Every structure is written in structure tokens, then in C-alpha cells.
Amino acid sequence: MEEYFICPECGSDDVEVIKERGRELTLRCNECGNVWIITLPKLVKVPLIVSKHERSFKGEVELPEGEEIRVGDIVETDDDEVRITGIELEGDKRVNKAEIGEIKTLWGESLTYPKVIKVSIYLPKGVTQAFKVKVPRNEEFVVGEVLEVGRYTFRVEKIKTETKMLHHGKAKADRIVALMGHSIPRARARRSLEIYRGYGKESGGS
């Protein structure tokens, strides 16, 4: 909650807590000497279902009551960083945004777990070879680059992201859904991608 520790007079973040009583804090700015009092919002526990590809895990997250949360926002739990993918209200109603306090369940995707991307390689005679690969979320992919998966080498012709299909340019793995392109045997690949073999085998989970 960094916004609570910015001096309202000079804008400095060199602020210290000089008194604490419950959720009420007395703060002092070390730059201009301004002293002010704030009341931290009440934290409420919200059920959170975190997806790690084919596995989902039930947990909860503490969030400030009354604040708004949207699909796409990132929240932190004790051991994970999660991007919200769904918000469910009472009556199983799904919405794109809601206030903390009226939410029944949050759904999210773990950002600490590697991204799994679909790969479609087009072979001769209309045959398509499909894979799932595991990559770091910050890794970039570029239309036109040559990659290797298993024993196949292919040139990326299209990148499908969560919002659009790219025929040129690049994207980070975190936002990519699929890579597509034709096989080019005997070409030299820029890098080889690791085939995804399932949650339990990749993470040691059961």
C-alpha cells in the first residue's frame, strides 16, 4: 500500500511511522517535517482459486475492503503472485470488476509458474504436429524466428496472444497463447523449446 506513505505536502516517499494504534497510523515526512494521520483500510479474506495449467488450488487473499478489483489485476498471496482471470459474485454471476466485500470468489493464474504455450507446426500433405512447451514468462518470441521443438524445426509465422493474432512483431510469453508456422527441415534453430509434460512431472506436485 505504497500510496499511503507518500507525503501529501511535498510528495516525498521518505516517510516513517511514528505512532501506530490499530489501523490508525501517524506518519512524519523526513523531507519537510509534515505530520499526518491515516486509517488503513480493513483487510478482508477473499477465496481465491489459482490455476497452474491443468491443476487448480484453493486459497485466499487479503484485500482492502471497499476497493475495486478488475480482471487483469495482480494480487499477492503468501507464496504466489496471481493475475486475476475471473470474478464471481453471489449467484455465480461473473463480472469484469467488483468491489472487495461483494465478491464470492476470485479466479487467477499463477505468475510464478512457467507459461505453457501451444505450438502448431504445419507439415507437408496438410499434417499438423502439435506440442505444448514450457517457457519463462518474460521470454520474447518474434514472428520470423526459427525454433526447434522435439525433432521439428519451424519458422514462426503467427503468434496468437490473449487479445489478437500477430503476423509480424513480437510478444512476451506471458501474453502468448500459441505459436504457429511451417516446418523447415535442416534449418538452424535460434533456440530449442522444452516440451511440457504435465504439472506433476514439471513441478514435483502430486
C-alpha positions in Angstrom: 0.0 0.0 0.0 2.7 2.5 -1.0 0.2 5.3 -1.8 -0.4 5.7 2.0 3.3 6.6 2.5 3.7 9.5 0.2 3.8 12.9 1.9 0.7 14.9 0.8 2.6 18.2 1.2 5.9 17.6 -0.7 5.4 14.3 -2.4 8.4 12.6 -0.8 8.4 8.9 0.0 10.9 9.4 2.8 8.2 8.8 5.4 8.3 7.0 8.8 5.6 5.7 11.1 5.9 7.5 14.4 2.8 6.1 16.1 0.5 3.1 15.4 -2.8 2.4 17.0 -4.7 -0.5 15.3 -5.3 0.6 11.7 -4.6 4.3 12.6 -1.1 5.4 11.7 0.7 8.7 12.5 3.3 9.5 9.8 6.1 12.0 9.5 7.8 13.2 6.4 11.6 13.3 6.9 11.9 15.8 4.0 9.5 18.6 5.1 8.6 17.5 8.6 4.8 17.3 7.8 2.9 15.0 10.3 -0.4 13.5 9.4 -2.7 10.6 10.3 -4.2 7.9 8.1 -6.5 5.0 8.7 -5.6 1.9 6.8 -8.5 0.1 5.1 -9.8 -3.1 6.7 -8.4 -6.2 5.1 -10.9 -9.0 4.2 -10.1 -12.5 3.2 -11.4 -13.4 -0.3 -11.5 -17.0 -1.6 -9.0 -17.4 -4.5 -8.7 -20.3 -6.9 -5.3 -20.3 -8.6 -4.7 -22.1 -11.9 -1.4 -23.7 -12.7 -2.4 -25.1 -16.1 -4.4 -28.3 -15.6 -4.3 -28.0 -11.8 -6.2 -25.6 -9.6 -5.5 -24.8 -6.0 -7.9 -23.2 -3.5 -6.6 -20.5 -1.2 -7.4 -17.0 -0.1 -6.0 -13.5 -0.4 -6.3 -10.5 1.9 -7.5 -7.3 0.1 -8.6 -3.8 1.3 -12.4 -3.7 1.9 -14.3 -1.3 -0.4 -11.5 -1.1 -3.1 -12.3 -2.2 -6.7 -10.6 -5.1 -8.4 -10.7 -5.9 -12.1 -9.9 -8.9 -14.3 -6.2 -8.5 -15.2 -5.2 -7.0 -11.8 -2.3 -8.7 -10.0 -2.6 -9.7 -6.3 -0.1 -11.3 -4.0 -0.6 -14.2 -1.6 1.8 -15.5 1.0 3.6 -17.6 -1.6 2.5 -16.5 -5.1 1.8 -13.7 -7.5 -1.6 -14.1 -9.2 -3.2 -12.4 -12.2 -7.0 -12.2 -11.8 -8.8 -14.0 -14.6 -12.3 -14.2 -13.2 -14.5 -12.5 -10.6 -17.5 -14.3 -9.2 -20.4 -12.8 -7.2 -23.2 -14.4 -5.3 -25.5 -16.4 -7.6 -22.5 -17.5 -9.7 -22.6 -14.2 -11.6 -19.3 -13.4 -13.4 -18.2 -9.8 -13.8 -15.1 -7.9 -15.0 -14.8 -5.7 -12.0 -16.3 -5.5 -8.4 -15.7 -4.1 -5.0 -13.9 -6.1 -2.4 -16.6 -7.2 0.0 -19.2 -8.2 -2.6 -17.0 -10.9 -4.2 -17.8 -14.5 -3.6 -14.6 -16.0 -5.3 -11.7 -14.7 -7.3 -10.0 -16.9 -10.0 -6.5 -16.3 -11.1 -3.4 -17.6 -12.9 -0.1 -18.1 -11.1 2.6 -15.8 -12.4 5.4 -17.7 -10.6 4.7 -20.9 -12.6 6.2 -21.1 -16.1 4.0 -20.3 -19.1 2.7 -23.1 -21.2 2.2 -22.3 -24.9 0.7 -24.3 -27.7 2.8 -24.9 -30.8 1.4 -25.9 -34.1 3.8 -27.0 -36.8 2.5 -27.4 -40.3 4.0 -30.3 -42.2 3.6 -31.5 -45.8 0.3 -33.0 -47.0 -1.8 -31.0 -44.6 -0.4 -32.7 -41.5 -0.1 -30.6 -38.3 2.2 -31.5 -35.4 1.0 -30.1 -32.1 3.0 -29.6 -28.9 2.8 -27.7 -25.6 6.0 -26.1 -24.5 7.1 -24.6 -21.1 8.9 -21.2 -21.2 9.8 -18.4 -18.8 7.1 -15.8 -18.7 9.4 -12.9 -19.6 10.8 -14.7 -22.7 10.1 -12.9 -26.0 9.1 -14.5 -29.3 9.3 -12.9 -32.7 7.5 -13.6 -35.9 10.0 -14.9 -38.4 12.4 -16.6 -35.9 13.3 -20.2 -36.3 12.7 -22.6 -33.4 13.1 -26.2 -32.6 10.6 -28.4 -30.7 11.3 -32.1 -30.3 12.8 -33.2 -33.7 11.0 -30.5 -35.6 12.3 -27.1 -36.8 9.9 -24.4 -37.9 9.6 -20.7 -38.6 7.2 -18.7 -36.5 4.6 -17.2 -38.9 1.9 -16.3 -36.5 1.7 -15.5 -32.7 -1.7 -15.7 -31.0 -1.8 -13.6 -27.9 -4.7 -13.2 -25.4 -6.1 -10.3 -27.4 -5.0 -10.6 -31.1 -3.2 -12.6 -33.8 0.2 -11.2 -34.7 1.6 -11.7 -38.3 4.6 -9.5 -37.5 6.3 -8.1 -34.5 7.0 -9.8 -31.1 5.3 -10.6 -27.8 6.3 -11.9 -24.3 5.4 -15.4 -23.4 3.2 -14.2 -20.5 0.7 -13.0 -23.0 1.1 -15.7 -25.7 -1.5 -18.5 -26.3 0.0 -20.2 -29.3 2.9 -20.2 -31.9 2.2 -21.3 -35.5 4.4 -21.9 -38.5 5.6 -24.3 -41.2 8.3 -26.9 -40.8 11.6 -26.1 -42.4 13.8 -29.2 -42.2 17.6 -28.8 -41.9 17.3 -25.1 -40.9 19.3 -23.9 -37.9 17.1 -23.0 -35.0 17.7 -20.0 -32.8 16.7 -22.0 -29.7 15.1 -25.2 -28.6 11.9 -25.2 -26.6 11.2 -27.5 -23.7 8.2 -29.8 -24.2 5.6 -29.5 -21.3 4.8 -32.9 -19.8 2.2 -32.1 -17.2 2.0 -30.2 -13.9 3.1 -33.1 -11.6 6.2 -34.0 -13.7 7.3 -30.4 -14.1 6.9 -29.2 -10.5 7.1 -32.3 -8.4 3.5 -31.9 -7.4 1.2 -34.9 -6.9 
